[in-house]
């Protein structure tokens, strides 16, 4: 995730599970033609169905110091 922040790219948060990915990467994943739609509409990490990718400029994560906003502008 740090690589996404450092590069200045945006996040894509999945509506079904709230996992965040590089927006370009998750769009490429979901645009593949060689996999069934059910696979592509599921989160690559937890396989929870997710019908929307929500673009965002920051993603808040919890850590031992509290919530931290990761900018991605």
N, C-alpha and C positions, 0 to 999 in steps of 0.2 A: 504494500500500500504506500510505503514511503516513496517508491519510484514514481507513482502517479502524482503525488504532491510535488516532488522535485521537478517533474517535467512540465508542470503547469497545465496538465490535462484535467478533465472533469471526471467526476464519479457518476456511475449509474447505479442507483439503488433499486433492488428488486422489490416489487410491491408485496410479494407473498411471504418473504422471510426477512427482509431488510439487510441482506448481505450486499456489500458494495464492491464494485469492480470498476476498473478503468472503463469509461463510457464507450470508447472506440472498441475495446476488446470484447465487451459483452454484446455489443451490436454485431460484431463479426461472428461471434458464437451463435447468436440467435438467427443470423442470416444464412447459416450453412444449409446446403441442400441435400447433404448425404446422410442426415440423421432424421429420425421421425420427429414430427412436430411436438409430440409429448415430451421427448427428451430435450428439445430446444427451449421449450417453455418452462422447464424446470431449472431450479438453481443448480449451477455446476458443483456447488459445495454440499448442499443438504438435500437436493432433489425435490424441494418443496415447489409445487406449481406456482408460477408467477406470470401473470399476463401482461404486466407493464414494467418497463424500465424507466425510472424517474431520474432524469438528469439533475445533478446538483453541483454546486460550486464548492461545497464543504461537506464533510461527513464527521459527525461527532462519535467518538469512541470512548468507552469507559476504561480507565486504567487505575492503578493503585493510588493515584493522586486526584482522582475525580474525572469528570467528563472533559475531554479535550476535543476541540474543533480542529479538524485538519483542513486547511484551506486548499482549494483546488480551483483556481481562477483561470 
